[in-house]
Amino acid sequence: MTTQTPDSPASLAGSLSGFLVLDFTWSVLGPTMTRNLASFGAEVIKVEWPRNPDPMRKVMYAAGETDPGLDNGPFFNNLNIGKRSLTLDAKSERGREIVRRLVARADVVAESFSSRVFRDWGLGYEELAEINPAIIYVSASGFGHSGPYERYEAWGPTAQALTGITAISGMPGHPPAGWGWSYLDTMGGSLATVAVLAALNERERTGVGQYVDVSQTEAGIGLTGPSFLDVTANGRSLGGAHFPPGNRAVALAEGEGVVHGYRGDHGVPYNSYRTAGGGHNDYCVITVLSDDEWIRLVDVMGRPAWATDPALARLDGRLARQDDIDEHIGAWTATYDKYELMRLLQRAGIRCGAVQSNEDLAERDEQLRHRDIYPELEHPLLGRRRFEGVPVRSGDGAVPVAPQWPLLGEGNDHVLRGLLGMSADEVAELDRDGVTWPLGVPRNIKVARSLW
């Protein structure tokens, strides 16, 4: 990797140009990592088998889609943008021989299987390092590839529960709510990206590759530090009266004094408030962290009588009456559009933000539009659509997203003939013998039912 200074004219988009990544990952955790590598210029070859394709090829189709297949799911294509597809039976000896030839040329081999899969194929790190001592082999799994849980499988929601993240999400007085999205898949993928970049940087200095073992669960534990401190330093554990204080920064536990939340700064009000419209995301978050900010909020609200009570001028007085304050503020905010309210309060120097849906982010967020985080790209089956961009900018602007799509098998010729130098007859023979496409399986595989 090339070290660049802030004044360097080189673009981040090409910082991994010339690097070859063999991507055996699936679902969300691993593909997030390899998508990031592709964004910075690496050539990423997604290796999979049509009989057992990436399950994300079967989910989240566009509204009104009448012909769902393995190549036209927007979610899958967004998650794997910038990659090529190689269909290969890696369980066969001829397939594994092709893998070995690619490993000899590759910089990174990535997989997100349970620990036994690559070992059973005879493609563990020791075997790959014999082929290519400089290879970076990264395993992205639920629990890592050692220990009593190494053969267990996991995905975002289960990993979130096991790490304690689920336990600290919820409303006061209610059991934990958990997270609806597989946050640890994307979080773990981002952490794995950093680990791979660090390994490549070390290889540039030493010439030696290494094995990178990323545990999705352990990535999540790093997000629960305040909860661990509450147990070890304060002697408190979650459960019973100590359920999380919801959106509030500080909560009162009956008979036990003050139970602090996990946000560092203390403030009242500190909550999400309903706004006009009544939709699922029609809320605005308002946070007041000082008595001066409270005075400014009272002025913006028109100094209603309830808010001018001298007892509320100080944090301890507001803390004792959080329910009453929230009720009054909620009645006031319900008369405003969330964006109108956000701008009104921000102009007054009050911390606030509109709660946004995915549609809001794509269509209404001025900051994201300015940063061009959702560029429009042409997909051969989906047409012109917005896709997720790269949340990093280089000196010459936004890092572009390559409009390359891993349609099943579209990269076979490029890999087999272009990278490995096979003849057209050799490639045709592999196809005829079921090594690069399963015998009896149609080329345009349809999906009877979306997984979700």
SVG drawing of the C-alpha trace seen along z (x, -y; Angstrom):
<svg xmlns="http://www.w3.org/2000/svg" viewBox="-50 -34 60 68">
<polyline fill="none" stroke="black" stroke-width="0.4" points="0.0,0.0 1.1,-3.5 1.4,-6.0 -0.1,-9.3 0.0,-12.7 -3.0,-15.0 -1.6,-17.0 -1.1,-14.0 -2.9,-14.3 -3.5,-10.6 -7.1,-9.5 -8.2,-7.0 -10.2,-5.3 -7.0,-3.9 -5.1,-3.2 -5.7,0.6 -5.3,0.6 -3.5,3.8 -4.5,5.8 -6.5,9.0 -9.0,10.2 -10.7,13.7 -14.0,13.3 -15.6,16.5 -17.8,14.5 -21.6,14.5 -24.5,12.8 -23.6,9.3 -20.5,9.5 -17.9,10.6 -19.3,8.9 -19.3,5.5 -15.6,5.9 -14.9,6.9 -17.2,4.1 -15.0,1.7 -11.8,3.1 -13.4,2.9 -14.3,-0.8 -10.6,-1.6 -9.7,0.0 -9.0,3.7 -10.1,6.3 -12.6,8.4 -13.6,11.8 -16.7,13.2 -16.5,17.0 -19.7,18.9 -21.7,21.8 -25.2,21.5 -26.6,24.5 -25.8,22.8 -25.5,19.1 -25.2,16.2 -28.5,16.1 -28.6,12.3 -29.3,13.0 -32.8,14.1 -33.9,11.1 -35.3,7.6 -36.4,7.2 -37.6,3.9 -41.3,3.0 -43.4,4.5 -40.7,6.9 -42.5,9.7 -39.4,11.8 -37.2,12.2 -33.9,14.0 -30.4,14.3 -29.0,11.2 -31.7,8.5 -32.0,8.0 -31.1,4.3 -29.9,5.2 -27.5,7.9 -26.2,5.7 -25.7,2.7 -23.8,4.9 -21.6,6.4 -21.0,3.4 -17.6,3.3 -17.0,7.0 -16.9,9.7 -18.5,13.1 -16.7,16.4 -18.9,19.5 -16.8,22.4 -17.4,25.8 -14.7,25.3 -15.5,28.7 -14.3,30.5 -10.6,31.2 -10.5,29.3 -12.3,26.4 -9.8,26.4 -6.9,26.4 -8.2,23.3 -8.5,21.7 -4.9,22.6 -3.8,21.0 -5.7,17.8 -4.2,17.8 -0.8,17.8 -1.7,14.4 -3.9,13.0 -3.2,10.5 -6.2,11.4 -8.4,14.5 -11.6,13.7 -14.2,16.2 -17.0,16.0 -17.8,19.7 -17.8,21.6 -14.3,22.8 -14.5,26.3 -15.3,25.4 -12.0,24.1 -10.1,26.6 -12.2,29.5 -11.4,28.2 -7.7,28.3 -7.5,24.5 -6.6,23.5 -4.1,20.7 -1.1,23.1 -2.0,24.6 -2.5,21.2 0.7,19.8 2.6,22.7 1.2,21.5 1.7,17.8 3.7,16.8 2.5,13.2 -1.2,14.0 -3.5,12.2 -6.1,14.8 -9.1,13.3 -11.8,15.3 -14.9,13.3 -17.1,15.4 -19.5,15.2 -17.2,16.4 -13.7,16.6 -11.9,19.8 -10.7,21.0 -12.3,21.9 -15.4,23.9 -17.7,21.9 -15.6,21.9 -18.0,24.3 -21.1,22.3 -22.8,20.1 -24.2,16.7 -25.7,13.7 -26.3,10.1 -29.2,10.4 -27.9,13.5 -24.4,11.9 -26.0,8.7 -27.8,10.7 -24.7,12.7 -22.6,9.5 -25.1,7.7 -26.0,5.0 -29.6,6.3 -29.8,6.1 -29.0,2.4 -31.6,1.4 -35.2,0.8 -37.6,-1.5 -37.7,-2.2 -39.5,0.5 -39.7,2.9 -37.6,5.9 -34.9,5.3 -36.2,4.6 -33.2,5.7 -32.2,4.3 -34.2,4.9 -31.3,4.6 -28.2,6.9 -26.0,4.0 -23.1,6.3 -22.9,7.6 -22.0,4.2 -20.0,3.2 -18.0,6.4 -17.4,5.9 -16.0,2.5 -13.7,3.8 -12.6,6.5 -11.8,4.0 -9.5,2.1 -7.8,5.4 -7.1,6.3 -5.7,2.9 -3.4,3.1 -2.3,6.6 -1.6,5.3 0.3,2.3 2.5,4.7 3.1,6.9 4.4,3.9 7.1,3.5 7.9,7.1 6.8,9.0 5.1,11.6 1.4,12.4 -0.7,13.3 -3.9,14.8 -6.6,12.4 -9.4,13.9 -12.3,11.6 -15.0,12.5 -18.3,10.7 -19.3,11.3 -16.1,9.8 -16.5,6.8 -19.8,6.2 -18.4,6.5 -16.3,3.4 -19.5,1.4 -20.7,2.3 -17.8,0.8 -19.9,-1.6 -22.1,1.4 -19.1,3.4 -17.8,0.3 -21.2,0.0 -20.8,3.5 -17.2,3.4 -16.9,-0.2 -20.4,-0.8 -21.5,2.7 -24.7,2.5 -26.0,4.9 -28.8,4.7 -32.1,6.2 -35.0,5.4 -34.8,1.7 -31.7,1.2 -33.3,1.7 -31.9,-1.0 -33.3,-4.5 -34.6,-4.5 -33.8,-7.7 -33.1,-9.6 -29.6,-10.5 -30.5,-10.0 -33.2,-7.9 -34.5,-7.7 -34.8,-4.2 -37.4,-4.0 -35.8,-3.8 -32.3,-3.7 -31.6,-7.3 -30.1,-8.2 -29.3,-5.6 -27.2,-7.1 -27.5,-6.2 -24.8,-5.4 -24.3,-8.6 -21.8,-10.5 -23.4,-13.9 -26.5,-14.4 -29.4,-16.5 -33.1,-17.1 -35.0,-17.1 -33.2,-14.3 -35.6,-12.3 -37.4,-11.7 -40.6,-13.7 -43.5,-13.1 -43.9,-15.6 -46.6,-16.3 -47.6,-13.6 -47.9,-10.7 -45.7,-8.4 -43.4,-5.8 -40.4,-8.2 -42.1,-11.5 -40.0,-12.3 -37.4,-14.9 -34.6,-14.3 -34.1,-17.2 -31.2,-17.4 -30.6,-20.1 -27.3,-19.7 -27.1,-23.1 -29.4,-25.5 -28.6,-28.1 -29.8,-25.8 -33.0,-25.2 -33.7,-29.0 -33.2,-29.1 -35.7,-26.2 -38.2,-27.9 -37.9,-31.1 -38.4,-29.2 -41.5,-27.5 -42.9,-31.0 -42.3,-30.9 -45.4,-28.8 -46.3,-29.1 -45.4,-25.5 -41.8,-26.0 -41.2,-29.2 -41.4,-27.5 -38.2,-28.5 -37.7,-24.8 -37.1,-23.9 -34.3,-26.4 -31.8,-23.9 -30.9,-20.3 -31.9,-18.7 -35.4,-20.3 -35.9,-19.1 -34.6,-15.7 -37.3,-15.2 -40.0,-16.1 -38.9,-14.4 -42.3,-12.8 -44.1,-16.2 -41.5,-18.0 -41.6,-15.3 -45.4,-15.4 -45.5,-19.2 -42.7,-19.3 -44.3,-16.4 -47.6,-18.4 -45.6,-21.4 -43.5,-19.4 -46.5,-17.6 -47.6,-20.8 -44.4,-21.0 -42.9,-19.1 -39.8,-17.4 -37.5,-19.2 -39.1,-22.6 -38.7,-21.9 -35.1,-20.8 -34.1,-24.0 -36.0,-26.2 -34.2,-24.7 -30.8,-24.5 -31.0,-28.2 -31.5,-28.8 -28.4,-26.7 -30.3,-23.8 -29.1,-20.2 -31.7,-18.4 -32.1,-16.2 -35.0,-14.8 -35.5,-11.0 -35.0,-9.8 -36.2,-6.8 -34.3,-5.2 -36.4,-7.2 -35.6,-10.4 -31.9,-9.7 -32.0,-9.1 -34.5,-11.9 -34.4,-14.6 -31.1,-14.7 -29.3,-17.8 -25.9,-16.8 -25.9,-13.4 -27.0,-14.9 -24.1,-17.4 -21.7,-14.6 -23.1,-12.5 -23.5,-9.5 -26.2,-7.9 -24.9,-8.2 -27.1,-7.1 -25.6,-4.1 -26.9,-2.0 -27.4,1.7 -28.0,4.1 -31.2,5.6 -32.3,2.9 -31.8,-0.1 -30.7,-3.4 -30.9,-3.5 -29.2,-5.0 -26.7,-2.9 -24.7,-3.5 -21.5,-5.4 -18.3,-5.5 -18.4,-7.5 -14.9,-8.7 -13.6,-11.5 -10.1,-12.0 -8.4,-15.3 -10.1,-15.3 -13.6,-14.7 -15.9,-11.8 -14.5,-8.3 -16.4,-7.0 -18.2,-3.6 -17.3,-1.4 -20.5,-0.3 -19.4,3.3 -22.0,6.0 -21.3,9.6 -24.0,11.2 -23.5,15.0 -20.7,16.1 -20.2,12.8 -16.5,12.8 -15.7,16.3 -13.9,15.5 -12.1,12.5 -10.8,14.7 -10.1,18.0 -8.8,16.6 -7.6,13.1 -6.0,13.9 -5.1,17.5 -4.4,17.6 -6.7,20.6 -7.8,21.2 -11.3,20.9 -11.5,24.7 -10.3,25.2 -13.0,22.8 -15.6,24.5 -14.6,27.9 -14.8,26.7 -18.3,25.5 -19.3,28.7 -18.0,30.8 -20.0,28.9 -16.9,27.3 -18.0,23.7 -21.8,24.2 -23.8,27.1 -25.1,29.6 -28.8,29.4 -29.2,25.9 -30.7,23.2 -28.6,20.1 -31.3,17.7 -32.2,19.1 -35.6,17.8 -36.5,17.3 -39.8,18.7 -40.0,16.8 -37.9,14.0 -36.4,15.0 -37.7,11.6"/>
</svg>
